[in-house]
């Protein structure tokens, strides 16, 4: 008689264990307050992908029962933006495996009328964001809830590895407004709230903190937006789409994947990024770090970031679209201080050759390359104004010139002279016979800083393109990679001599009419 009783006891224990597990799953979905803010400056091409990520993630958390309050802040008139962008469409262009998503204007206007989506003045966006974040941190600390702060913007820093700001707005006078991790830390520390920051920005590692959980679209490098479609507009970023997909996929199957901890989510996002972007030259690394409080709790990051409680409503497929109207003239964000080449004429034939050369070469997804690709698109549509056309010509000339000079000297520095200094097998293995145009190797931001710090004697002579994005350095990461190998193999003196001579020859090309077309 005792044996059956033992069996029933076991069954009861299993049942209690399952009930306890279900309860723990429900506990993994605390009450949430959301504050989201996006750098959506009207007419700035580089902000477009952030707006689409912003709206996409708004659909992820729409109509969720565990959300106490949500505020989504922007400086834009989104009805006007919907018209300018020919609709809110998110996703990778021309990829049948990943259908693009349509976000209806009615969804946007409904959230505006309900007070979830708010338009804020440019000079008030930072103060409003921090005030709402403080308010929700107070509320959630009192109700054992969780605050989700979504920040989409451009990382801006002064070289200090511990400090960075996220640019949120620029007003009509050109004044910039940004939010820093210290602003967020101060509020969290004062309120004792549990908070997760999702930062869709470059150099996400700069925003890591012991005070809050961080899910960032990048680590030490840039994060990648989707390539521009034939309409000329950017339609979100890889990270934004993969994060949305991952949170939705958690509901697939018969049971909620309650075991999907922060580490599990990290693996899912990593796999999703690699699947959606197969080009090895594109950096798909992102960052997830738990707060000190989260680590000490031993929860393994369950519900980091805070999860929706029910399956989000299904995405709407992209609608058949009429031919896009010509986009409004946008600020390219290219800068050309101390220009050496301004105004130099270039034939249409020669410009076409430069464009063809550029598009055939492999490039990273830097801000500068995005702007150059957009300029090329506008040029081919006949919409590029003369000053922007001159910028495009100057950039392409400089880019091609230095690539050619690096290719021509590569074998000499790596083989013929290297044995005088060190074993040259390192250099040969590093560079092999591939041209710089087809190389996928480049320096990250930290390595570039180390290079200019270690080799101060050559810093002023490194190839620095006078035309580049205002938030980028003028250095090309691949060109500097090759030059670093040269320095390691033949020493500073010979490389400096070559750099000085190469710069001097370029100046000759750009000032002598007979030589310009060769550049």
C-alpha positions, 0 to 999 in steps of 0.5 A, a space after each residue: 500500500 505504501 508504494 502507490 502513496 509514494 507515487 501519488 506523492 511524487 505526482 503531487 510534488 511534480 504538479 506543485 513544481 510545475 505550478 511553481 514554475 508557471 508562477 515564476 514565469 508570471 513573476 518574470 513579467 513584472 509591471 513595466 513603465 516605458 520611456 522611449 526617445 529617438 533622435 529624429 531630426 527633420 531632414 537628417 538622412 542619418 536619423 531615418 533608420 532610428 525613426 523606423 526602429 522606434 516605431 517598430 519597437 512601439 508595435 512590440 509593446 502595444 496593448 500589453 497588459 503588464 504595461 503601467 504607462 508608456 511614453 514615446 517621445 519625438 521632435 517630429 510631426 510624424 504625419 508629415 514624416 509619413 508623407 515624406 517617407 512614403 509610409 512607415 516601412 521597416 526591414 531589409 530591402 529586396 530580401 524575400 526571406 525577410 518580408 518588410 513590415 508596414 506600420 500604418 499611420 492609424 497606429 501612430 495617430 491612435 497613440 498620439 490621441 491616447 497620449 502614448 506618443 508625444 511630440 516635444 520641442 527640440 530644446 525640451 526633449 532632454 529635460 522631458 525625457 529625464 523628467 518622465 524617466 524619474 517619474 516612472 522610476 519613482 512609480 516602479 520602485 514603489 510597485 516592485 516594477 521595472 522601467 524600460 528606457 529606450 534611447 535611439 540616437 548618435 553616440 558623441 564623445 570627447 575621447 574619454 573611454 568612460 564618457 559618452 552622450 547620446 545626441 537627441 536633438 539639434 534646434 534651428 540655431 544648431 545647438 545640440 541636446 544630448 543625454 548621458 549615462 550619468 543622467 540615467 545613473 543619477 536618477 536610478 540611484 536616487 529612486 532605487 528603481 530596477 531599470 533596463 536601458 536599450 540603447 540603439 546607438 554606436 559604441 554601446 560599451 560606453 554606456 555600460 553601468 553597474 546601476 542598470 541593465 544594458 542592451 546596446 545595438 553595438 559594442 565598441 564599433 558602429 551599429 548597422 542600419 539596413 542599406 537604403 532601398 530604391 526609394 532612397 530611404 533607410 528602413 530601420 536597423 538590423 538590431 532593431 528588427 532582430 530585437 523585435 523578432 526575438 521578443 515575438 518569437 519567444 511566444 512561439 510553440 505551446 508554452 512561453 519560453 520562460 527559461 529565456 534568460 538574458 544569456 538566452 536572449 543574447 544567443 538568440 539576438 546573436 544568431 538573428 543578426 548573423 542570419 539577417 546579415 551574411 556579409 562578413 565585413 559588417 560588424 554585428 556584435 552588440 552588448 548585453 550587461 546586467 546591473 550589479 543588483 541583477 547579478 547579485 539577485 541570481 535571477 540570470 537576467 530573467 525578463 531583461 529587457 522587460 518582456 511583453 506579457 502576451 504575443 504582440 499583434 502580428 506585423 502587417 506586410 508591406 503594402 504595394 507602393 506607388 513610385 516614390 516621390 523625390 526625397 526632400 533635400 537632406 543635410 548630408 552631414 559631410 564636413 570638409 575642414 581645410 579643404 585641399 580640393 574644393 571646386 576642382 572640376 571633374 568630367 561626368 565620365 570620370 565621376 562615373 568611373 570613380 563611382 563604379 570603383 567605389 561601389 565595387 570595393 568592400 566598405 564597412 557601414 560607417 556614417 561616412 560611407 552611408 552618406 557617400 552612398 546616398 550622395 551617389 543615389 541622388 547623383 544618379 537621379 539628377 538631384 545632387 546639387 553642385 556643392 554636394 557633387 564637389 564633395 562627392 568628387 573630392 571624397 572619391 578621388 582621395 579614397 581611390 588615390 590612397 587605396 592605389 598608393 597602399 596597394 603599390 607599396 604593400 609588397 615592397 614594405 611587406 617583403 622586400 624590406 621587412 626582413 631587415 627589421 623582423 620576420 616578414 611572415 607576419 605581414 605576408 600572412 596578414 595582407 596576402 595578395 588581396 588588394 585593399 579594395 577587397 579586404 575586410 580587415 580594418 581597425 576599430 576605434 580603440 585600435 585607431 586611438 592606440 595607433 595615433 598614440 603610439 606612432 605620434 610621429 606619423 599622425 599628421 601624415 596619415 591619409 585623412 579624407 577632407 570630406 567625411 561625416 561630421 561625427 566620423 574621423 576622416 581616417 579610413 579603418 582599412 587604410 590605417 590597418 595596412 599602414 599599421 602593418 607597414 609600421 610594424 614591419 619596416 619602422 616609423 622612419 621609412 613609413 613616415 618618408 613614404 607618407 610625406 611623399 605621398 601627401 605631397 604628390 596628392 597635392 600636386 595632382 589636385 593643383 595641376 590641371 593636367 594631373 587632376 583626371 589621373 587622381 
